[in-house]
Amino acid sequence: MTKEAVTVHPVNQLIRKRWSARSFSEKQISQKDLNTLFEAAGWAASAGNEQPWEYIYAKKDTPGFDLLVSCLLPGNQPWAKHASILVVSIARQYFAGNGKSNMAAFHDTGMANAHLFLQATEMGLIAHAMGGFDRDQLTNALQIKVNEAIACVIALGYLGDPEQLEEPFKSRELAPRVRKPITEFIKQI
């Protein structure tokens, strides 16, 4: 099952194919493929080549994976626990060279995540970002430094059968994709 976006204007095929599925198969992602995803993230634009992103990941059936699942909110745990890999995306909020605040840290980390997501789509993988996690619990569990902040948690894996999902996730998985028309979020001055 794929849920390719139906767009009004022509959009790159990778963008149309990228979606945040919740059903994951049992197939695991190889280390080689995971390294390719992180390599793609590393080539995102960043302020002065700061590259303010860091990733911490855990593979399924490891204590680290169980720890990450335990930090997710109840709305994400039932489906995310079936992912092959969980990744914590972290933004370093200060420039490494001078210690000054990097106001673009979250933007640049988001760009790195987008690169990772598009690479995943190209490789036939699903990448689903989550903001639903206990920030304090995860920050403490991973000993995130004071100059860093968690941007999101990402579930990675191969697409599974939506029938394996419980409600309300199954209905969401099967529903058509929709987005606001561009007229609702653009303005010319």
Contacts in CASP RR format, 6 or more apart in sequence:
PFRMAT RR
TARGET T0000
AUTHOR 0000-0000-0000
METHOD contacts of the structure
MODEL  1
MTKEAVTVHPVNQLIRKRWSARSFSEKQISQKDLNTLFEAAGWAASAGNE
QPWEYIYAKKDTPGFDLLVSCLLPGNQPWAKHASILVVSIARQYFAGNGK
SNMAAFHDTGMANAHLFLQATEMGLIAHAMGGFDRDQLTNALQIKVNEAI
ACVIALGYLGDPEQLEEPFKSRELAPRVRKPITEFIKQI
1 159 0 8 1.000
1 162 0 8 1.000
2 17 0 8 1.000
2 159 0 8 1.000
3 19 0 8 1.000
3 21 0 8 1.000
3 176 0 8 1.000
3 177 0 8 1.000
4 16 0 8 1.000
4 17 0 8 1.000
5 11 0 8 1.000
5 15 0 8 1.000
5 16 0 8 1.000
5 17 0 8 1.000
5 19 0 8 1.000
5 177 0 8 1.000
5 179 0 8 1.000
6 177 0 8 1.000
7 16 0 8 1.000
8 181 0 8 1.000
8 182 0 8 1.000
9 182 0 8 1.000
14 118 0 8 1.000
14 121 0 8 1.000
14 122 0 8 1.000
15 118 0 8 1.000
17 121 0 8 1.000
18 117 0 8 1.000
18 118 0 8 1.000
18 120 0 8 1.000
18 121 0 8 1.000
18 127 0 8 1.000
19 126 0 8 1.000
19 177 0 8 1.000
20 126 0 8 1.000
20 127 0 8 1.000
20 128 0 8 1.000
20 129 0 8 1.000
21 126 0 8 1.000
21 128 0 8 1.000
21 159 0 8 1.000
21 160 0 8 1.000
21 162 0 8 1.000
21 173 0 8 1.000
22 79 0 8 1.000
22 80 0 8 1.000
22 128 0 8 1.000
22 162 0 8 1.000
22 165 0 8 1.000
22 169 0 8 1.000
22 172 0 8 1.000
22 173 0 8 1.000
23 79 0 8 1.000
23 82 0 8 1.000
23 159 0 8 1.000
23 160 0 8 1.000
23 161 0 8 1.000
23 162 0 8 1.000
23 164 0 8 1.000
23 165 0 8 1.000
23 169 0 8 1.000
23 173 0 8 1.000
24 79 0 8 1.000
24 82 0 8 1.000
24 83 0 8 1.000
24 84 0 8 1.000
24 126 0 8 1.000
24 155 0 8 1.000
24 157 0 8 1.000
24 158 0 8 1.000
24 159 0 8 1.000
24 160 0 8 1.000
25 157 0 8 1.000
25 158 0 8 1.000
25 159 0 8 1.000
25 160 0 8 1.000
25 161 0 8 1.000
27 84 0 8 1.000
27 157 0 8 1.000
27 158 0 8 1.000
28 59 0 8 1.000
28 60 0 8 1.000
28 84 0 8 1.000
29 84 0 8 1.000
29 85 0 8 1.000
29 125 0 8 1.000
29 156 0 8 1.000
29 157 0 8 1.000
29 158 0 8 1.000
33 123 0 8 1.000
33 125 0 8 1.000
34 57 0 8 1.000
34 85 0 8 1.000
34 156 0 8 1.000
36 119 0 8 1.000
36 123 0 8 1.000
37 116 0 8 1.000
37 119 0 8 1.000
37 120 0 8 1.000
37 123 0 8 1.000
37 125 0 8 1.000
37 127 0 8 1.000
37 156 0 8 1.000
38 55 0 8 1.000
38 116 0 8 1.000
40 115 0 8 1.000
40 116 0 8 1.000
40 118 0 8 1.000
40 119 0 8 1.000
41 53 0 8 1.000
41 55 0 8 1.000
41 112 0 8 1.000
41 113 0 8 1.000
41 115 0 8 1.000
41 116 0 8 1.000
41 119 0 8 1.000
42 51 0 8 1.000
42 53 0 8 1.000
42 112 0 8 1.000
42 115 0 8 1.000
43 115 0 8 1.000
44 51 0 8 1.000
44 53 0 8 1.000
44 108 0 8 1.000
44 110 0 8 1.000
44 111 0 8 1.000
44 112 0 8 1.000
44 114 0 8 1.000
44 115 0 8 1.000
45 108 0 8 1.000
45 111 0 8 1.000
46 52 0 8 1.000
46 53 0 8 1.000
46 104 0 8 1.000
46 108 0 8 1.000
46 111 0 8 1.000
46 112 0 8 1.000
47 102 0 8 1.000
47 104 0 8 1.000
47 108 0 8 1.000
50 92 0 8 1.000
50 95 0 8 1.000
50 96 0 8 1.000
50 102 0 8 1.000
50 105 0 8 1.000
50 108 0 8 1.000
51 108 0 8 1.000
51 112 0 8 1.000
52 91 0 8 1.000
52 92 0 8 1.000
52 93 0 8 1.000
52 102 0 8 1.000
52 104 0 8 1.000
52 105 0 8 1.000
52 108 0 8 1.000
52 109 0 8 1.000
53 89 0 8 1.000
53 90 0 8 1.000
53 91 0 8 1.000
53 92 0 8 1.000
53 108 0 8 1.000
53 109 0 8 1.000
53 110 0 8 1.000
53 112 0 8 1.000
53 113 0 8 1.000
53 151 0 8 1.000
54 89 0 8 1.000
54 90 0 8 1.000
54 92 0 8 1.000
54 148 0 8 1.000
55 87 0 8 1.000
55 88 0 8 1.000
55 89 0 8 1.000
55 90 0 8 1.000
56 87 0 8 1.000
56 88 0 8 1.000
56 90 0 8 1.000
56 142 0 8 1.000
57 85 0 8 1.000
57 86 0 8 1.000
57 87 0 8 1.000
57 88 0 8 1.000
58 64 0 8 1.000
58 65 0 8 1.000
58 67 0 8 1.000
58 68 0 8 1.000
58 85 0 8 1.000
58 86 0 8 1.000
59 65 0 8 1.000
59 84 0 8 1.000
59 85 0 8 1.000
60 83 0 8 1.000
60 84 0 8 1.000
60 85 0 8 1.000
65 85 0 8 1.000
65 86 0 8 1.000
67 141 0 8 1.000
68 86 0 8 1.000
68 88 0 8 1.000
68 138 0 8 1.000
68 153 0 8 1.000
69 77 0 8 1.000
69 80 0 8 1.000
69 81 0 8 1.000
69 86 0 8 1.000
70 137 0 8 1.000
71 133 0 8 1.000
71 134 0 8 1.000
71 137 0 8 1.000
71 138 0 8 1.000
71 141 0 8 1.000
71 153 0 8 1.000
72 80 0 8 1.000
72 130 0 8 1.000
72 132 0 8 1.000
72 133 0 8 1.000
72 134 0 8 1.000
72 153 0 8 1.000
73 132 0 8 1.000
73 133 0 8 1.000
73 134 0 8 1.000
75 132 0 8 1.000
76 130 0 8 1.000
76 132 0 8 1.000
76 133 0 8 1.000
76 153 0 8 1.000
76 155 0 8 1.000
78 165 0 8 1.000
78 166 0 8 1.000
78 169 0 8 1.000
79 155 0 8 1.000
79 165 0 8 1.000
79 169 0 8 1.000
80 86 0 8 1.000
80 128 0 8 1.000
80 130 0 8 1.000
80 153 0 8 1.000
80 155 0 8 1.000
82 164 0 8 1.000
83 128 0 8 1.000
83 155 0 8 1.000
83 156 0 8 1.000
83 157 0 8 1.000
84 156 0 8 1.000
84 157 0 8 1.000
84 158 0 8 1.000
85 155 0 8 1.000
85 156 0 8 1.000
85 157 0 8 1.000
86 153 0 8 1.000
86 154 0 8 1.000
86 155 0 8 1.000
86 156 0 8 1.000
87 153 0 8 1.000
87 154 0 8 1.000
87 156 0 8 1.000
88 138 0 8 1.000
88 142 0 8 1.000
88 150 0 8 1.000
88 153 0 8 1.000
88 154 0 8 1.000
89 109 0 8 1.000
89 110 0 8 1.000
89 112 0 8 1.000
89 113 0 8 1.000
89 129 0 8 1.000
89 150 0 8 1.000
89 151 0 8 1.000
89 152 0 8 1.000
89 153 0 8 1.000
89 154 0 8 1.000
90 109 0 8 1.000
90 144 0 8 1.000
90 148 0 8 1.000
90 149 0 8 1.000
90 150 0 8 1.000
90 151 0 8 1.000
91 105 0 8 1.000
91 106 0 8 1.000
91 108 0 8 1.000
91 109 0 8 1.000
91 148 0 8 1.000
91 149 0 8 1.000
91 150 0 8 1.000
91 151 0 8 1.000
92 102 0 8 1.000
92 105 0 8 1.000
92 147 0 8 1.000
92 148 0 8 1.000
93 101 0 8 1.000
93 102 0 8 1.000
93 105 0 8 1.000
93 147 0 8 1.000
93 148 0 8 1.000
93 149 0 8 1.000
94 100 0 8 1.000
94 101 0 8 1.000
94 102 0 8 1.000
94 105 0 8 1.000
94 147 0 8 1.000
95 101 0 8 1.000
95 102 0 8 1.000
102 108 0 8 1.000
105 149 0 8 1.000
106 149 0 8 1.000
106 151 0 8 1.000
109 151 0 8 1.000
110 151 0 8 1.000
113 129 0 8 1.000
113 151 0 8 1.000
113 152 0 8 1.000
113 154 0 8 1.000
116 127 0 8 1.000
116 154 0 8 1.000
117 127 0 8 1.000
117 129 0 8 1.000
120 126 0 8 1.000
120 127 0 8 1.000
120 156 0 8 1.000
121 127 0 8 1.000
124 158 0 8 1.000
124 159 0 8 1.000
125 156 0 8 1.000
125 157 0 8 1.000
125 158 0 8 1.000
126 155 0 8 1.000
126 156 0 8 1.000
126 157 0 8 1.000
126 158 0 8 1.000
126 159 0 8 1.000
127 154 0 8 1.000
127 155 0 8 1.000
127 156 0 8 1.000
127 157 0 8 1.000
128 154 0 8 1.000
128 155 0 8 1.000
128 156 0 8 1.000
129 152 0 8 1.000
129 153 0 8 1.000
129 154 0 8 1.000
130 152 0 8 1.000
130 153 0 8 1.000
130 154 0 8 1.000
130 155 0 8 1.000
131 152 0 8 1.000
131 153 0 8 1.000
132 153 0 8 1.000
133 150 0 8 1.000
133 153 0 8 1.000
135 150 0 8 1.000
138 144 0 8 1.000
138 150 0 8 1.000
138 153 0 8 1.000
139 150 0 8 1.000
144 150 0 8 1.000
162 170 0 8 1.000
162 173 0 8 1.000
162 174 0 8 1.000
163 170 0 8 1.000
165 173 0 8 1.000
END
